[in-house]
Amino acid sequence: MSLLRKNLVLLGGLLIGVMGAVLVKYGNPANMGLCFVCFYRDIAGALGLHHNALVQYLRPEILGIFLGSFISALAFKDFNPRGGSNPAIRFVLGILIMVGGLIFLGCPIRAIYRLAGGDLSAVGGILGIPFGAYLGLFFLTRGYNLGKARSLPMGVALIPVGFFVVLLALLLVKVEWQTPYPYFSLKGPGSMHAPVLLSLGLGIAAGLLFQRTRLCLAGGFRDIFLFNDHYLLKGFLGILLGAFVANMALGLFKPAVVGPVAHGNFVANFLGMGLLGFAAILLGGCPMRQMVMTWEANFDSFIAILGMLAGAGLMHSLGLAASPAGVSGGGWAALAVGYAAAFSIAYGFSLIRATAKGSA
């Protein structure tokens, strides 16, 4: 393996860390240069899946990541239409990822950005990721498997492409003609964003890097526990270093016990990201990885993304998502139900495999 290829994930992480800081400098919410949980939440609001007027925006970064990942997958011949591996369960796991993420208020990448920006409350969430990954690995080593995906017609693989092209068209129409729909926030985190072209451009670059490096923090801990392989984790160390240096250079590093768009409940942060990590291992990748696999023509990953959008809609429509004020009683209940559902899925599919193996 060449030196460049061996360290590509570290270099990619450094660049993604810098990109996140640049996006914040030019308008994104603090420590939210790239955050798949936050951005899916905002997109769900823009589409009307929830009506929290503070978090509604069609995030161009997500659309750029779609384009970048799609171009990279085509260029490197990774575009292989497949799917059909328990899509309903994957939809539910997508919902569970958002339950955990909206209790923590971020995804694994935002957890790193928060720490790099001086937000010490991110530590609880970061520690929760290996906890959740270990729970998922416990069941993986006991036979958990959602089944093998099968080849699909090209027409099916193009459905996600059409979906995101429609989102891009809605964004451009809204920006150009200020149409009533989709919904955009006038205040709050949803109203804070970098210029559209900058967001799209850096999103495309990030998509290329995500697709080539296979970054996934939950998967990184899985690989450490299972194979003692530190490759993926190097990418997140790169994000931390790149974002920290860029934040210092741009005047964005602001040490605090609790940073902006965050809360300081350590247990909730730990358990929230634990649930996200658990569901991500059961699903085969974190929210960012599901996006990239979608543009490699994995229809199951697209179903998971739809689940995440639905999860964001449910959490905000029912008032269960955390806020800087903390976690409500309903939020704690959602977290408990989320863990119960994740354990049920993990145990059930482990039992199915064990039973099938025993009767063979």
Secondary structure as GFF3:
##gff-version 3
##sequence-region A 1 360
A	DSSP	alpha_helix	3	6	.	.	.	ID=ss1
A	DSSP	alpha_helix	8	25	.	.	.	ID=ss2
A	DSSP	alpha_helix	36	46	.	.	.	ID=ss3
A	DSSP	alpha_helix	60	75	.	.	.	ID=ss4
A	DSSP	beta_strand	82	83	.	.	.	ID=ss5
A	DSSP	alpha_helix	87	104	.	.	.	ID=ss6
A	DSSP	alpha_helix	108	116	.	.	.	ID=ss7
A	DSSP	alpha_helix	122	140	.	.	.	ID=ss8
A	DSSP	beta_strand	150	151	.	.	.	ID=ss9
A	DSSP	alpha_helix	154	177	.	.	.	ID=ss10
A	DSSP	three_ten_helix	189	191	.	.	.	ID=ss11
A	DSSP	alpha_helix	196	213	.	.	.	ID=ss12
A	DSSP	alpha_helix	217	227	.	.	.	ID=ss13
A	DSSP	alpha_helix	231	250	.	.	.	ID=ss14
A	DSSP	alpha_helix	266	283	.	.	.	ID=ss15
A	DSSP	alpha_helix	287	294	.	.	.	ID=ss16
A	DSSP	alpha_helix	299	317	.	.	.	ID=ss17
A	DSSP	alpha_helix	329	359	.	.	.	ID=ss18
###
